């Protein structure tokens, strides 16, 4: 694993890479509140077959935040991401994305279809806000509060902020967890700020992936969560619309929460190999 910085628009962007540069490239986009190490177990399993590149998106990890909320809007983010790919000399790649990252990935595929050899979405891109149960104001208020909370110990941070009760853990995931914390005044804070989260949430309401469905390629693969069961009615509803309007393949992954690639990493790796090898 190699970690380094590039400059895009005079701001730092942290990049994490695994594997040889001669291998086919998988470019990874994490979800809201995560970092490039979100994909660590997937990358470690595939590093002898693929060149895996993952970035911290703006305002996450050690990538500088944007100056304005408008820069987090989807079409603006697509333009920024294209500049990132230019700095990395990326021309064509496979796209692996999680959660919010899958929303941005779909906007990118729509804008630059020839760049993308194939796309796998990990429980993201299909949860249209139009059919959600919250208003934009309610969701923004939640994240503004949640991302500013702190705890007094590392163990508490792991138990309450990083891992769900009963979730599997590993040395690699604990390393990824270290990316998620800021320590200040003896307390542990989430690495991304509430202002950043609020801007990203507003952007998801302003630009809906559902408006792109009819234009997207049909070779998309969505691996979707099935836990907690209380959310299954909503998941099935939005996933069915996504499947019907895009022609994509949708797979319900058993015993998997929204952190699907942390819960079932071997299964995700298997689907990647089956889809792209």
N, C-alpha and C positions, 0 to 999 in steps of 0.2 A: 504494500500500500504506500502510495506517495501523495503527500498533501502540499499544495503550493497556492500562490496567489497570482491572479492576472488582473489587469486594469481594464475596466470598461467604463467609458464616460468619466474618467478620472476618479473612479471609485473601486475599492478592492472587492474582488470576487474570489472566494476560496473554492478550490477544486480538489477533489479526491479521486485518485485513479488506482485501478488494479489491472494487472495483466500487461501483455506485450502490445506495443503500438502497431505491430503488424497484424494483429487479430481484428476481426470485425468489431465494430464499436457498438456498445450499448450505452446510450445516454440516459441518465436517470434524473428524474425530478421528484423531490420529496413533497410531503404535504405541509399544510399550515402548522407552524410551530415545531417542525422537525429540522434536520440538517442532512448533509450529504451522506453521513454515516448511517442514515436510516436503512440503506441498502447493503450494509456491510456483510451480512451472512450470505446474501445472494451473490454478491461480487466475489467473495472468498471462494464460493463453490464453483464459479464460472471463470475464474481468472486464468486458467490454463487454456481456455477456449475463446474467450472474448477480451477485448480491451474495454473495461467498464469505467465510465467517466460519470461522476456525480458532482453536483455543485451545491453550495449553500445559496439559496435564493436571497434577494435583497432583504435586509433586516433580520436575517436568521444566521445562526452560527457566528462566523467571523466575516461575513459579507456585509459591507456597508449598507445601511438603509437608504431608500430613496428620499428625496427632499420633500416631495409632494404626494398626496394621496392619489392624484390622477395618474402618476407613473405606475401604480400597481394595477391599473385597469388592464383588461386582458389584451386588447389590441396593442397597447403600449408595451406590455410585458413581452409580447411576441417579437416586437421590433428589438427590444433589449436582448432577448434570447438569441436572436439571429446574430447580433453583434458578439455575444459570447461565443457562439459557434465559429464565427470568423476568427476570433482571437485564438481559438483552440485548433484552427485549421480543420474543422469538421465539415465535411461536405454531405456525406450520406451516413445514416446510422439507424440502428434499431432504438425505439423509444420505449422505456420502461418508466411508469409513473405511478404515484400513489396519491389518493385523495385530492387535495387542491391541485397538486402537480398534474393530475390527469385532466382537470379542467383546462389548464394552460396548454397541455399537450394537444388537446383536441383543437384549440384555436390555432396552434402552430401547424398542425397537420393540414388544417383548412387553408392556411395562408401559404405554406410551403410543402405541398404534397410530394414533390420530387425529392425532398431531402430525406424523407422517412421511408425506410425499408419495411417497417412493420411496427405495430404498436400493441403493447400490453398494458392495460389499465388495472391497477390494483385498488379495487373498491373506490373508484373515483370517476368523475366526469358524467355520471348518469343521475345524480341526485339533484334534479332540477329544483331551483329555489321556488319556482312558481307553484309547485305541488307540496312545498314544505309546510311545517306546522308552526314556524316562527316568522315574525316580521323582521325586516332588516334591522330595525331599531333594537329589537329584543336580542338578536344574535350579536350585534355589535356590542351592546352593553355587557353581555356575558363574557366575551373575549377580552374586552377592556378591563374587566375586573379579574378574570381568571389569570391572565398573563402577568398581572402585577402582584399577585400573591407571593408569599415567601414562607419557608419553613426553617426550623432551626438546626436540622441535621441532614447529613447526606442520606442516611437510611430512610428518613421520613420522606425526603425528596423522591427516592426511588420507589417507595411503597405507594405514595399518593399522587405523584406527578408523572412518573414514567411508566410504571407497570400496573396494569389492571390486576385486581385480586385474582390470584391463581394463575396468572399468565406465566408462560415459560420464560426462563432467563438463561443466559449463557454469558461466557466471558466476552464474546464479541458484542452482544447487546449491552453489556455493562459499559464497554468502551464507548458505544454509541450514546449511552445515557450521559456520559461525562460531557459530551458535546452540548447537552441540553441545559446545562446549569451555569448560572453566574453566581459567584460568591461575593457578597458585599456586607461588611459589618457583621460577619459571623453568621449570616443567613444565606439561604440558597434560593435564588430566583430563577424563573424561566428565562432562557436566553433571548427569546424574541419579546418585544415590547407590545403592550396593548394597542398602541397607536398603529403599529405595523399590521397586527391582526385585524383591526377595525377597517383599515384601508383595503385589505385583501377581501374581507367579507363583503364590503360595499361593492367591490368590483364584480364579485360573483353574482350579485343581484342585478347589476347594471347590464352585464353582458352574459346572456344565457347560452350554454352549450346546446340546449334544445333547438335553438334557431339554426344550428349548423348541421344537425343530424342528417338531413336529406342530402347534404353535400359531401359527407365524410366517406372515406373508402370502406368497403364492407369487410376488409381483412382485419379489422380490429378484434382484439380479444379482451373481454372484461371478465376478470375474476372477482366475484363479489362476496362480501361477508354474509354470514348467516346467523351470527351472534351479536348482541343478545336477540333472543327470539321475539321479544316485544317489538322490535323494529322490522320484522319480516314483512308485514303487510305493506308498509311503505316502500321497502326495498323492492319487493316483487312488482309493485305498481310502476315505479320509475324505471326499473331494469327492463320490464316488458316493453315500455314505450321506446327505450333506447334500442333494444334488440329489433323491434319492428321497423323503426324509422331509419336505422343505419344498416341493417342487415348483418350486424356484428354477431359474433359468437359470445354468449354469456354463460359462464360457468358458476354455479352455486358451490362455494367451497365449504364443506362441512367443518364444524368445530373451528371456525375462523371469525374473529372479530374484525373491526375496521383496520386494526394493525395486522392485516392478513399475512404479510411477508415476515412478520415476527412470529406469528402463531404457527404458520405452515411453510417455513422456508424451503424445505425439500420439495414440496408440491409445486411451489412457484418455479423453482429451478427446473423441475421436470417439464412444466408447461413451456418454459422458455426454450429448452432444448427441442421439444417436439415441434414448436412453432417456427423456430429460426435456424435450426441446424440442418 
